Amino acid sequence: MAGGEPRGLREALEARLQALGIEGLAVEHPEVFTVEEMMPYVQHLKGAHSKNLFLKDKKKKGYWLVTVLHDRQINLNDLARKLGVGSGNLRFADEGAMLEKLKVGQGCATPLALFCDQGDVKFVLDASFLEGDHERLYFHPMTNAATMGLRPDDFLNFLKSTGHEPIIVHFDKNDK
């Protein structure tokens, strides 16, 4: 299943956010599969826009969701070194694994899907999301036909409610 959204997951996410007292600002747009396709529809929104990578550690068979600023270039070997999994051990996970773990398909990877995960996915967050004094942080709300903005504190409260403690990585530095 490419893109789209399994029925009801966006509604389940919105209900979860509402129960936590979190207001998400959603903008509908045509279905997009890359950050480059998305930006013309959301670049007017003030805040940090995300790029999300769903990866697999081929040695330990673990999964990683990595969320970085939309314009950041990621070298998987450098990332593996920062995470301590060994160079060459991270690769893109297949869509079947993403559907199983996060309940979303290609083009829809998002940290907002972590409420679907049963603790199998480690979450890596670009430190720039928390250090940039951003008004809102933007992610897909279980579909790649919309973008949702959350206040940084609300996003952290949402993550806490899912049981995922973010691994904060400074991508601009050589240290962990």
N, C-alpha and C positions, 0 to 999 in steps of 0.2 A: 504494500500500500504506500504510494508516494504521497507525501504531503497530507493535507486534509486533517481530520481529527476524528477519532473514534467517537461515536455519538455519546453525548452526555458528559464527556470529560471536562470540557470548558465550563459547563454548568457546575460540575463538582468542584472545580478549582475556585470558581467565583463564590460558591457557597462556603468553601473552606476559608477564603479570604474574609468574607463577611462575618463568619463566626469568630474570626480573630480580630475583628474591628478594623480591617485593612481595606482602604479604598484604592482600587486599581483604576487607572485612567486608561481606557482602551480606545484604540484607533483601528478601525477596520480598513483593510486595503486588499488589493488582489493577492492571490496566493503567490508567494515568493519562495525561492529555493536557495538564494544566496544573500549575503549582506548587501552586495552591490545592487541587487534587484530591489531590496527593501528600502534602502536609504532615501530614494526620491519621495517616498510616501511618508517618511517619519523624520526627516532631517530638520524640520521646523520645530520639533519637540525638544525642549530644553532638558538636558540631562545626558546620561551615559547610555549609549546603545551597545548591545551585546552581540558577540559572535560566540557560538557554542559548539564545542567538539565533543562527540561521544567516542571515547577511546577504550581500548582493551589492552591490558598488560598481558602479553602473550606468555610470559613466564609463570605468573601467579594466577592467570585466568581471571583477574579482577577487572572491574569496570570503573571508568573515570568520566565524569562530566566536567568539562573545563569551560569556564565562562570568562571571556576576555573582552576588552574594549573592541568595538566593531572594526577598527582599522589596524589592530595589532597583528603582526605576522608572527606565527608560532612555528618554531623548529621542534619537531617531536623528540629529537635526540636531546636537545637542550632541556626541554620540559621533563623528559624522563630522568635526566641527571638531577634537576631541581627537586623532583619528587622522590628520588632515591630508588627508582625502579630499574636503573641500568640503561645505558644508551642502547637504542635499537629495540627496546622491549615494548614500546608503545606503538600501537597502530590503530587505525580507525576500526571501530566495531561495526559489524554488519547491521542492517536495518532490522533483522529478526531479533537480535539482542536488544536493540533500542525499544522495539515494540514490547518485548517481554518485560524489560526492567522499568521503562518509563512510560509505556503505553502511547508513545508517539512515534511517527514514522519520519522518513527522510525530509529534511527541511524544517522540522518542528522541534529539534532538540532545544530544551529550555530548562533552567533550574526550577521553574514553576512546576515541572513534571515530577520533581522529587517527592511530592506527596504520594505518588503512586509506587515509589520504590520501597522495597522491604528491607532496606539496609545493605543492599549489594553494591551500590554505587557510591564511590568516593567523590566528593564535590570540591573542585579547585576553583577559587575565585581570584581574579586579577585584583591586586590590592588597590589599583587605581579607582575601582568602583567605590571604595570606602574612603579613600583619601582625597578625592577630587572635589569635595564639597558640592556634589551633584544634587540638583533638585529632585530628580527622579532617575530610576534605573529601569531600562526598557528591555523586555523579553517577550517572546511569543507566549500567548496564553493557551497552550495545548493545540494551537493551530497556527499555520504559517500564513493565514489570511487576516491576521490582526497582530497588533503590538500593544503590550500593556506596560504602563509605567507605575512603579511603586516607589514610595519614599524609601531611602536607604534603611532607616530604622525598621520600617514595616517589612522590608525584604528580609532583614536579619531575623525578625520575629517569626516570619513565615518559615524560614529555614530551620529555626530552632524547633518549631512545631512538627517538622518532618523527621526530626532526629538526626539531621545532617549538620555537623559542625564544619563550616567551610575551612579548607586548607588555603590560607591566604598566601599568594605568591607575588613577589615583586618582580615583574618581568623585565623591568628596566635595570635590575641589578644582577650581578653574577652569583650572589649568594642565594640561599634558600628563602 
